[in-house]
Each structure stands twice: as C-alpha cells, then as structure tokens.
Amino acid sequence: MIAYITYGISTLFLVWLIVKLYTRKLKKEKDKLEKTVKERTIEISRQKEEIQIQAKRLSCVNKELEKQSIIARETNNVVVLAKPDGHIEWVNEGFFKLYKYSLSRFIDKTGNNIFKISHNPDIKNIVERCLNQKESITYENHITYKTGKKKWIQTTLTPIINNKGQVEKLIAIDTDITKIKEAENEILNKKEEILAQNEEILSQKEELELHRNHLEKLVKKRTAELEKAKMKAEESDRLKSAFLTNMSHEIRTPMNGIMGFANLLKDMDLSYKDKLQHINVINENCHQLLAIIKDVIDVSKIKTGQIKITNEEFDATEIVDANFNYYKDKCDQKGIELIQTFEIPDTKKLLYSDKDKTSRILNKLLDNAIKFTQEGKIEIGASYKTRHIEFFVRDTGIGIDSGIKEKIFECFHQSETGMSRTYEGAGLGLAIAKGFIDRMQGDIWVESKIGKGSVFYFTIPYENISEKEMLVKANSHQEPNYN
C-alpha cells in the first residue's frame, strides 16, 4: 500500500515538473515573441516616420518646383531648354513676348536648334566653351525687327550637370537690355559733352596747376627732408644714448666678475679646486669683455671702411660643421636641439671668399638664435643656389616684429633697450654681420613671425678656385700653377 502511495506521489511530482518546465518554455517563447513584435513595431514606426519625413520633403520640393515653374513660365525673360547638341526641347511664354513668334513658327522659319536661332555669329564657340568649362557664360547680341527697330539681348547660357558630372541640358536665358544700352549710350554722350566742356577749362588751369603742384612738391620735399633729418638725428641720438647705457652695463658685468673673483683669490685658505673655478670665471669674463671690445672695433672699422677681405679657398660644409660642433654643447645645456642640413653638390662645396668672416657671421647668428630660443630647436645649414651659396640659421625662438626687421641690421639698434631688457647683449652682432656681408658682395635678410621663430639667411657669391684659374688663364694666356 505504501508503495502505491509512493508511486502515486512520484507520478504526480513528475507530471507537475513536466508541466512546470513546459510552462516555463512557453513563457520564454511568449517573451521572445513579444520582444520580436515590439522590435518590429518600433521598426515599422521608424519607417513610417521616415516615409512621413520624405513625404514632407517631397512636398516642399514640389512646391519649390511649382514656384520655379511659375517664374520660368510668367517671366518676361526668354527661357530655352536644350540638349547639349543644341536641340530645343522647351521654351517659355516669354519667347513669344520678346521675339513676337510662337516656337512652332520660329522653328519653321529658323530650325529647331539654338545654333540656327541664335543671332550671335560665335554661338558654336560659346556653346563649346560652356560644355568644356561646365560653367555659365554670358554674352550680348542684338536683333532687328521688320520695322527696323533694334533690340539688345543679353544671354546667359548655363549647363545642367548630372550626378556623373556630365552636361545633361543647357538653359539659355535671354534678357532685353535695350533700355540699359540706351541709357549707357546717353551717359556716354553726356560724358563726351562734359569732357569737351571741361577740356577748355582744364587747359586754362593747367599752367597754374603745374606751377602750384611744383611749389607744393618743393615744399613737401623740403619739409620731408627736414623732418627725416630731424627724426634721424633724434633716433641716432636716442640709439647712441641707449647703446652707451647698454655698453656700460655690458662692460661692467664682466669687469665686476673679474674684480670680484680676483679679490676672492686673495684668500690664502682657498683650496686648489676653488682657485681653479675662480680663475675659470675670470677667464670667461675676460673673453666676454674682449668679445665686446672686438665688436666695437669691428663696428668702427665698418663705419670707416677699413674692413679688409682676405679670400681663400674653403669648404662651405666644413664651416657649418665647425660651428655646429662648437655650439652643440651650449644648445644641449639649454635643452635645445641643434641640427644641420646641407643641399650642396660635392662639386660646389669649395668657395673662394673670406673664411674667417663667413664663420664669424654664423657665430653672430647662432649666438642670437641661442639667446632668443628657450625651447625647441635650432637648424643651421647651407644650400647651393644659382651663382651663390646660401647659408641659414633657423630657430623656434620669440620671433621679430615685422616693423623692425630692416632696422635690426643697423648699428646701435635693438628690439629692447634700457637696463630692464629681458635679453642681454650690446646689439652689434647683426650690424657686424651685415657689414661683413656687404664687403663680401653678398646679401643678408630675415624671415620671422612673433612667437614662431626666425630664419636668418645670408649669401656669398659662388666663386671657386677653378673659376679663378679660368679667369687668370683667359687674361694671361698662360696655364697657372697652384701646386
């Protein structure tokens, strides 16, 4: 009996479990179906909204086309629609208003082609140019009615381009500009009358006007000369005063260093290492002082024309490389990248010029570049141009204001003056470089933007030993010996 009861309970439990699992399965399928229905409903709603939006857009387009159709139909201007080969497909009512012909009658008379109906003898070239250039062309011509009345017509020929970039149609719009032409002719006639009337008056005034202009020019010229001389004198006086102030500061700085560290050497208790450090500081200040004195002497020689040029053969790339190696450590200490580039064929590297002054010019430009560059890089290089070698120094420094680009090569001129200047220096480097370049028959200039950096260029005429030999040979008819 217990076995039957147990069996019955097990059977009922198994049936209940099967029903439970089946119910769960049905619920999952129901949820999945409901999700599918929901997604499909959302998709249908989205498609419906897109169709409604497209319908609205199409309605707007149709309204716009209807407006354009009314304009094209009702305007007094002639609108002609033609194929690229010139075959006319449609004209508006303005055609009859202007030409006094219906299209069918006009075609019977002239032919169904814009090349035949046009009054312009150059119509074929105009259409061909419109098709090739794919842009509107406007031209003018005139027609004469049977009554002898003439009308001026302005035609604008416009290509209609399809999605493939091909000309699909041509639209020609003819406008009656007769009144405009008549007004232009009337204006020209009136202008000729006025000019004729003014000619006599002008001829009478001419002598007095010339005399007055001459006197005014003399006065302006003299005034300008005096003003320029005054400004130059004031500027020269100001710059010289500022230069002397700066020079006093520049000289006192190393002198104070020399005197200060010389006094420190009197201390008998100083270690040998400290003494060497003090001596090195004194030497550095001495070199700085000598460099300032040398710059002043060079400026004096440039002003008095005493700069001597000593020409010799040298390698342009070696000059650049030597300066690169000399300034590499200074740039590294300041955290600036120094690079060099060359664009000189091996056959064009040898120059016949002043090697020392070429190197000193690069020194001055590199000193300035390092002084005014706080981060980034400096690039030094040279390239061969037609009949000269072009050297350059490019930096990512503070840049130079365009208003003082030319003045920075003048003596005593600096972008900053006074004791509160951000950057030290006597301001003679670029003036010396310019003086050397002028004596070497080269050129120097700068390209710069504030906050972006500067590029200084200078050129030296290309003349090597081989060319000198050819010149000597041509003059002496003897083969020179350089060995």
For each residue, the residues with C-beta under 8 A, 3 or more apart:
1: 4 5
2: 5 6
3: 6 7
4: 1 7 8
5: 1 2 8 9
6: 2 3 9 10
7: 3 4 10 11
8: 4 5 11 12
9: 5 6 12 13
10: 6 7 13 14
11: 7 8 14 15
12: 8 9 15 16
13: 9 10 16 17
14: 10 11 17 18
15: 11 12 18 19
16: 12 13 19 20
17: 13 14 20 21
18: 14 15 21 22
19: 15 16 22 23
20: 16 17 23 24
21: 17 18 24 25
22: 18 19 25 26
23: 19 20 26 27
24: 20 21 27 28
25: 21 22 28 29
26: 22 23 29 30
27: 23 24 30 31
28: 24 25 31 32
29: 25 26 32 33
30: 26 27 33 34
31: 27 28 34 35
32: 28 29 35 36
33: 29 30 36 37
34: 30 31 37 38
35: 31 32 38 39
36: 32 33 39 40
37: 33 34 40 41
38: 34 35 41 42
39: 35 36 42 43
40: 36 37 43 44
41: 37 38 44 45
42: 38 39 45 46
43: 39 40 46 47
44: 40 41 47 48
45: 41 42 48 49
46: 42 43 49 50
47: 43 44 50 51
48: 44 45 51 52
49: 45 46 52 53
50: 46 47 53 54
51: 47 48 54 55
52: 48 49 55 56
53: 49 50 56 57
54: 50 51 57 58
55: 51 52 58 59
56: 52 53 59 60
57: 53 54 60 61
58: 54 55 61 62
59: 55 56 62 63
60: 56 57 63 64
61: 57 58 64 65
62: 58 59 65 66
63: 59 60 66 67
64: 60 61 67 68
65: 61 62 68 69
66: 62 63 69 70
67: 63 64 70 71
68: 64 65 71 72
69: 65 66 72 73
70: 66 67 73 74
71: 67 68 74 75
72: 68 69 75 79 92
73: 69 70 92 93
74: 70 71 93
75: 71 72 79 92 94
76: 94 97 98 176
77: 94 98 173 174 175 176
78: 91 92 94 95 97 98 99 172 173 174 175
79: 72 75 91 92 94 95 171 172 173
80: 88 90 91 95 114 171 172 173 174
81: 88 89 90 91 169 170 171
82: 86 87 88 89 114 169 170 171 172
83: 86 87 89 169 170
84: 131 167 168 169 170
85:
86: 82 83 113 114 115 127 170
87: 82 83 112 113
88: 80 81 82 91 103 107 112 113 114 117
89: 81 82 83 169
90: 80 81
91: 78 79 80 81 88 95 103
92: 72 73 75 78 79 95
93: 73 74 96 97
94: 75 76 77 78 79 97 98 174
95: 78 79 80 91 92 98 99 101 102 103 106
96: 93 99 100 101 102 103
97: 76 78 93 94
98: 76 77 78 94 95 151 153 174 176
99: 78 95 96 106 143
100: 96 145
101: 95 96 105 106 109
102: 95 96 105 106
103: 88 91 95 96 106 107
104: 107 108
105: 101 102 108 109
106: 95 99 101 102 103 109 110 117
107: 88 103 104 110 111 112
108: 104 105
109: 101 105 106
110: 106 107 116 117
111: 107 116 117
112: 87 88 107 116
113: 86 87 88 116 117
114: 80 82 86 88 117 118 123 127 170 172
115: 86 118 123 124 127
116: 110 111 112 113
117: 88 106 110 111 113 114
118: 114 115 123 141 155
119: 141 142 143 153
120: 123 126 139 141 155
121:
122: 125 126 139
123: 114 115 118 120 126 127
124: 115 127 128
125: 122 128 129
126: 120 122 123 129 130 137 139 157
127: 86 114 115 123 124 130 131 157 170
128: 124 125 131 132
129: 125 126 132 133 137
130: 126 127 133 134 135 136 137 157 158 159 170
131: 84 127 128 134 159 167
132: 128 129
133: 129 130 137
134: 130 131 159 161 165 167
135: 130 159
136: 130 156 157 158 159
137: 126 129 130 133 156 157
138: 154 155 156 157
139: 120 122 126 154 155 157
140: 152 153 154 155 177
141: 118 119 120 152 153 155
142: 119 150 151 152 153
143: 99 119 150 151 153
144: 148 149 150 151
145: 100 148 149 150 151
146:
147:
148: 144 145
149: 144 145
150: 142 143 144 145 178
151: 98 142 143 144 145 176 178
152: 140 141 142 176 177 178 180 181
153: 98 119 140 141 142 143 174 175 176 177
154: 138 139 140 174 175 177
155: 118 120 138 139 140 141 172 173 174 175
156: 136 137 138 172 173 175
157: 126 127 130 136 137 138 139 170 171 172
158: 130 136 170 171 172 173
159: 130 131 134 135 136 167 169 170
160: 167 168 169 170 171
161: 134 165 166 167 168
162: 165 166 168
163:
164:
165: 134 161 162
166: 161 162
167: 84 131 134 159 160 161 170
168: 84 160 161 162
169: 81 82 83 84 89 159 160
170: 81 82 83 84 86 114 127 130 157 158 159 160 167
171: 79 80 81 82 157 158 160
172: 78 79 80 82 114 155 156 157 158
173: 77 78 79 80 155 156 158
174: 77 78 80 94 98 153 154 155
175: 77 78 153 154 155 156
176: 76 77 98 151 152 153 179
177: 140 152 153 154 180 181
178: 150 151 152 181 182
179: 176 182 183
180: 152 177 183 184
181: 152 177 178 184 185
182: 178 179 185 186
183: 179 180 186 187
184: 180 181 187 188
185: 181 182 188 189
186: 182 183 189 190
187: 183 184 190 191
188: 184 185 191 192
189: 185 186 192 193
190: 186 187 193 194
191: 187 188 194 195
192: 188 189 195 196
193: 189 190 196 197
194: 190 191 197 198
195: 191 192 198 199
196: 192 193 199
197: 193 194 200 201
198: 194 195 201 202
199: 195 196 202 203
200: 197 203 204
201: 197 198 204 205
202: 198 199 205 206
203: 199 200 206
204: 200 201
205: 201 202 208 209
206: 202 203 209 210
207: 210 211
208: 205 211 212
209: 205 206 212 213
210: 206 207 213 214
211: 207 208 214 215
212: 208 209 215 216
213: 209 210 216 217
214: 210 211 217 218
215: 211 212 218 219
216: 212 213 219 220
217: 213 214 220 221
218: 214 215 221 222
219: 215 216 222 223
220: 216 217 223 224
221: 217 218 224 225
222: 218 219 225 226
223: 219 220 226 227
224: 220 221 227 228
225: 221 222 228 229
226: 222 223 229 230
227: 223 224 230 231
228: 224 225 231 232
229: 225 226 232 233
230: 226 227 233 234
231: 227 228 234 235
232: 228 229 235 236
233: 229 230 236 237
234: 230 231 237 238
235: 231 232 238 239
236: 232 233 239 240 412
237: 233 234 240 241
238: 234 235 241 242
239: 235 236 242 243 411 412 413
240: 236 237 243 244 412
241: 237 238 244 245
242: 238 239 245 246 412 414 417 418
243: 239 240 246 247 411 412 426 427
244: 240 241 247 248
245: 241 242 248 249 417 418 419
246: 242 243 249 250 414 417 418 421 425 426 427
247: 243 244 250 251 292 296 426
248: 244 245 251 252
249: 245 246 252 253 419
250: 246 247 253 254 292 424 425 426
251: 247 248 254 255 289 292
252: 248 249 255 256
253: 249 250 256 257 285 288 424
254: 250 251 257 258 285 286 288 289 292
255: 251 252 258 259 285 289
256: 252 253 259 260
257: 253 254 260 261 281 282 284 285
258: 254 255 261 262 282 285 286 289
259: 255 256 262 263
260: 256 257 263 264
261: 257 258 264 265 278 279 281 282 285
262: 258 259 265 266 282
263: 259 260 266
264: 260 261 267 270 278
265: 261 262 270 275 278 279
266: 262 263
267: 264 270
268:
269:
270: 264 265 267 274 275 278
271: 274 275
272: 275 276
273: 276 277
274: 270 271 277 278
275: 265 270 271 272 278 279
276: 272 273 279 280
277: 273 274 280 281
278: 261 264 265 270 274 275 281 282
279: 261 265 275 276 282 283
280: 276 277 283 284
281: 257 261 277 278 284 285
282: 257 258 261 262 278 279 285 286
283: 279 280 286 287
284: 257 280 281 287 288
285: 253 254 255 257 258 261 281 282 288 289
286: 254 258 282 283 289 290
287: 283 284 290 291
288: 253 254 284 285 291 292
289: 251 254 255 258 285 286 292 293
290: 286 287 293 294
291: 287 288 294 295
292: 247 250 251 254 288 289 295 296 426
293: 289 290 296 297
294: 290 291 297 298
295: 291 292 298 299 426 428 429 432
296: 247 292 293 299 300 426 428
297: 293 294 300 301
298: 294 295 301 302 307 428 432 435
299: 295 296 302 303 411 428 431 432 435
300: 296 297 303 304 306
301: 297 298 304 305 306 307
302: 298 299 305 307 411 431 432 435 436 439
303: 299 300 411
304: 300 301
305: 301 302
306: 300 301
307: 298 301 302 435 436 439
308:
309: 353 354 357 439 440
310: 354 356
311: 352 353 354
312: 352 353 354 355
313: 350 351 352 464 465
314: 318 319 350 351 353 355 358
315: 318 319 349 350 351
316: 319 320 344 349 350 351 382 389 391
317: 320 321 342 344 349 382
318: 314 315 321 322
319: 314 315 316 322 323 355 358 359 362 382
320: 316 317 323 324 340 342 362 380 381 382 391
321: 317 318 324 325 340
322: 318 319 325 326 359
323: 319 320 326 327 359 362 363 366 380
324: 320 321 327 328 338 340 380
325: 321 322 328
326: 322 323
327: 323 324 330 331 338 366 370
328: 324 325 331 332 338
329: 332 333
330: 327 333 334 370
331: 327 328 334 336 337 338 370 378
332: 328 329 335 336 338
333: 329 330
334: 330 331 370 373 374
335: 332 375
336: 331 332 370 373 375 376 377 378
337: 331 376 377 378
338: 324 327 328 331 332 377 378 379 380
339: 377 378 379 380
340: 320 321 324 379 380 381
341: 379 380 381
342: 317 320 381 382 383
343: 381 382 383 384
344: 316 317 348 349 382 383 384 389
345: 348 349 384
346: 349
347:
348: 344 345 384 389 462 464
349: 315 316 317 344 345 346
350: 313 314 315 316 464 465
351: 313 314 315 316 358 389 460 462 463 464
352: 311 312 313 463 464 465 467 468
353: 309 311 312 314 358 440 460 461 463
354: 309 310 311 312 357 358 436 440
355: 312 314 319 358 359
356: 310 359 360
357: 309 354 360 361 436 439 440
358: 314 319 351 353 354 355 361 362 391 440 460
359: 319 322 323 355 356 362 363
360: 356 357 363 364 432 433 436
361: 357 358 364 365 391 433 436 437 444 458
362: 319 320 323 358 359 365 366 380 391 393
363: 323 359 360 366 367
364: 360 361 367 368 429 430 432 433
365: 361 362 368 369 393 429 433 456 458
366: 323 327 362 363 369 370 378 380 393
367: 363 364 370 371 429
368: 364 365 371 372 393 429 430 456
369: 365 366 372 373 378 393 394 395 397 454 456
370: 327 330 331 334 336 366 367 373 378
371: 367 368 423 424 425
372: 368 369 395 397 398 423 454
373: 334 336 369 370 376 378 395 396 397 398 453
374: 334 397 398
375: 335 336 396
376: 336 337 373 395 396 397 453
377: 336 337 338 339 395 396
378: 331 336 337 338 339 366 369 370 373 393 394 395 396
379: 338 339 340 341 392 393 394 395
380: 320 323 324 338 339 340 341 362 366 392 393 394
381: 320 340 341 342 343 391 392
382: 316 317 319 320 342 343 344 389 390 391 392
383: 342 343 344 389 390 392
384: 343 344 345 348 389 390 462
385: 388 389 390 459
386:
387: 461 462
388: 385 442 459 460 461 462
389: 316 344 348 351 382 383 384 385 459 460 462
390: 382 383 384 385 457 458 459
391: 316 320 358 361 362 381 382 457 458 459 460
392: 379 380 381 382 383 455 456 457 458
393: 362 365 366 368 369 378 379 380 455 456
394: 369 378 379 380 453 454 455 456
395: 369 372 373 376 377 378 379 453 454 455
396: 373 375 376 377 378 452 453
397: 369 372 373 374 376 453 454
398: 372 373 374 450 451 453
399: 448 449 450 451 452 453 454
400: 404 405 408 415 446 448 450 454
401: 404 405 415 450
402: 405 448
403:
404: 400 401 407 408 413 415
405: 400 401 402 408 446 448
406: 409 410
407: 404 410 413
408: 400 404 405 413 414 415 430 446
409: 406 413 430 431 433 434 444
410: 406 407 413 431
411: 239 243 299 302 303 428 431
412: 236 239 240 242 243 427 431
413: 239 404 407 408 409 410 427 431
414: 242 246 408 417 421 425 427
415: 400 401 404 408
416: 421 422 423
417: 242 245 246 414 421
418: 242 245 246 421
419: 245 249
420:
421: 246 414 416 417 418 424
422: 416
423: 371 372 416
424: 250 253 371 421
425: 246 250 371 414 429
426: 243 246 247 250 292 295 296 429
427: 243 246 412 413 414 430 431
428: 295 296 298 299 411 431 432
429: 295 364 365 367 368 425 426 432 433
430: 364 368 408 409 427 433 434
431: 299 302 409 410 411 412 413 427 428 434 435
432: 295 298 299 302 360 364 428 429 435 436
433: 360 361 364 365 409 429 430 436 437 444 458
434: 409 430 431 437 438 444
435: 298 299 302 307 431 432 438 439
436: 302 307 354 357 360 361 432 433 439 440
437: 361 433 434 440 442 443 444 458 459
438: 434 435 441 442
439: 302 307 309 357 435 436
440: 309 353 354 357 358 436 437 460 461
441: 438 461
442: 388 437 438 458 459 460 461
443: 437 458 459
444: 361 409 433 434 437 456 457 458 459
445: 456 457 458
446: 400 405 408 454 455 456 457
447: 454 455 457
448: 399 400 402 405 452 453 454 455
449: 399 452 453
450: 398 399 400 401
451: 398 399
452: 396 399 448 449
453: 373 376 394 395 396 397 398 399 448 449
454: 369 372 394 395 397 399 400 446 447 448
455: 392 393 394 395 446 447 448
456: 365 368 369 392 393 394 444 445 446
457: 390 391 392 444 445 446 447
458: 361 365 390 391 392 433 437 442 443 444 445
459: 385 388 389 390 391 437 442 443 444
460: 351 353 358 388 389 391 440 442
461: 353 387 388 440 441 442
462: 348 351 384 387 388 389
463: 351 352 353 467 468
464: 313 348 350 351 352 467 468
465: 313 350 352 468 469 482
466: 469 470
467: 352 463 464 470 471
468: 352 463 464 465 471 472
469: 465 466 472 473 480 482
470: 466 467 473 474
471: 467 468 474 475
472: 468 469 475 476 480
473: 469 470 476 477 478 479 480
474: 470 471 477
475: 471 472
476: 472 473 480
477: 473 474
478: 473
479: 473
480: 469 472 473 476
481:
482: 465 469
483:
